[in-house]
Amino acid sequence: MGTKKSLGKEVFSLLKENAASYMMYFALVVIMLVFQIWTKGKFFTAQNISNLFNQAAYVAVLAIGMTLILILRHIDLSCGYVAGLSGAIAAILMEKVGINVWLSMLIVLLMGLAIGFYQGTLVTKFGIPAFITTLAGMFIFRGLLTRSLASTGTIIVTDKTFKAMCQGFIPDIPGNRTGVHIVTMLIALIAVAAVIFFRIRSRKNRQKYNFPVVSLPIFIVGIVAVSVVILFAAWMLAINKGLPISACIVAVILGAYTFMLSKTKLGRHIYGIGGNDQAAELSGVDVKKVTLFAFCSMSVLAAVAGFLYTSRLSSATPTAGLAFEMDAIASSYIGGTAVSGGVGKVTNAIIGTFVIMSLTNGMNLMTIDISYQYIVKGIIFIIAVAFDVRSRKK
């Protein structure tokens, strides 16, 4: 870097140049601190942080799939009721038909794949806009959900393996009587080590090709900040019951999609199509196949989200899926996915998920009426998108 900047000027410059990226982290911290004060310390309790992870799991999975759809400049309004229907069908297969839990989930995942293929085909082959296709899908799958539970009503799920998906915790070392979940803390330490390793490797690669990098003090502060957040969250979980299995499921899906978007040809094609689909097609990219993949991916992840939601409630209800897609869309946009397409990260969508679910969790702790909750989430959403649009124009 030519002229040396003072540390203060560099920090200011970083904040200015990356305002859209940093704003969601700032918003999340502010929301959590505000609710910690307003709830008189109830927000940052071990049990509530554990509940927050479980509450956010199904939205996080939907947000990951939705990010791909939005990067491609499409939308999926049906994923909420696909999730609700998936949970209902899984419950019917297990509790009414008596099919094994793993086979039931496999059948429902294949159903999700078929739904994604059906909607993706309408969009890619018949040219029906995704908004119309998935809006129709929302009506269809809501009707199928209501129809599937019409004779039974709410179905109580009793299978322990299925319930463990969003109620269970990873096992600890046998005989541990310290009051702290040791395995959770070990996983956190491994995560911190991984963050340090990959950050250092990324910095060295950028330096190798003479790309600009932040100064060493800023770099160290960034690593320390991320490490502190990981260790704090892990400690809060460890003094409760440990790391929820739902968080592990989300982490595996997040890791797979992060790798796919950042390290594979498919990921590059998704970003290329989102940036300019005509240029991508002229470059030899099969736009239709990639778009079809995104819709199939979305519906399969919606099925997984349906498992997590049904597991958390231990029941399948006719109201499952209501407004799930709105939380997923909001999470992706708050996480920095560009309204114009071509830009977005699934990791940032998870931060957006925690923004949305922290609002829900905090307002529930304060027993704020659901009507006001929708108003507040709507205001936060429009502010986030307006800020993103303005920052990208600049």
LINZIHU-V420963 format. One record per backbone hydrogen bond with DSSP energy under -0.5 kcal/mol. CO is the residue of the C=O (numbers start at 1). NH is the residue of the N-H. If there is no record, write none. Layout:
BEGIN
co = {CO CO}
nh = {NH NH}
END
This chain:
BEGIN
co = {6 7 8 9 10 11 12 13 14 16 18 19 20 21 22 23 24 25 26 27 28 29 30 31 32 33 34 35 36 37 42 43 45 46 47 48 49 50 51 52 53 54 56 57 58 59 60 61 62 63 64 65 66 67 68 69 70 71 78 78 79 80 81 82 83 84 85 86 87 88 89 90 91 91 92 92 93 93 100 101 102 103 104 105 106 107 108 109 110 111 112 113 114 115 116 117 118 119 120 121 121 122 129 130 131 132 133 134 135 136 137 138 139 140 141 142 143 144 145 147 149 154 155 156 159 160 161 162 163 163 164 168 173 180 181 182 183 184 185 186 187 188 189 190 191 192 193 194 195 196 197 198 199 200 201 202 203 204 205 206 207 215 216 217 218 219 220 221 222 223 224 225 226 227 228 229 230 231 232 233 234 235 237 237 237 238 243 244 245 246 247 248 249 250 251 252 253 254 255 256 257 258 259 260 260 264 265 266 267 268 269 270 271 272 276 277 278 279 280 281 285 286 287 288 289 290 291 292 293 294 295 296 297 298 299 300 301 302 303 304 305 306 307 308 309 310 310 314 315 316 317 319 321 323 324 325 326 327 328 329 330 331 332 333 338 343 345 346 347 348 349 350 351 352 353 354 355 356 357 358 359 360 361 362 363 364 369 369 370 371 372 373 374 375 376 377 378 379 380 381 382 383 384 385 386 387 388 389 390}
nh = {10 11 12 13 14 15 16 17 18 19 22 23 24 25 26 27 28 29 30 31 32 33 34 35 36 37 38 39 41 40 45 45 49 50 51 52 53 54 55 56 57 58 60 61 62 63 64 65 66 67 68 69 70 71 72 74 73 342 81 82 83 84 85 86 87 88 89 90 91 92 93 94 95 96 96 97 98 99 104 105 106 107 108 109 110 111 112 113 114 115 116 117 118 119 120 121 122 123 124 125 126 128 133 134 135 136 137 138 139 140 141 142 143 144 145 146 147 148 149 150 153 156 316 158 163 164 165 165 166 167 168 245 176 182 185 186 187 188 189 190 191 192 193 194 195 196 197 198 199 200 201 202 203 204 205 206 207 208 209 211 210 219 220 221 222 223 224 225 226 227 228 229 230 231 232 233 234 235 236 237 238 239 240 241 242 181 170 248 249 250 251 252 253 254 255 256 257 258 259 260 261 262 263 264 267 268 269 270 271 272 273 274 275 276 280 281 282 283 285 284 287 290 291 292 293 294 295 296 297 298 299 300 301 302 303 304 305 306 307 308 309 310 311 312 313 314 315 157 317 155 320 322 324 327 328 329 330 331 332 333 334 335 337 336 341 338 349 350 351 352 353 354 355 356 357 358 359 360 361 362 363 364 365 366 368 367 372 373 374 375 376 377 378 379 380 381 382 383 384 385 386 387 388 389 390 391 392 393 394}
END
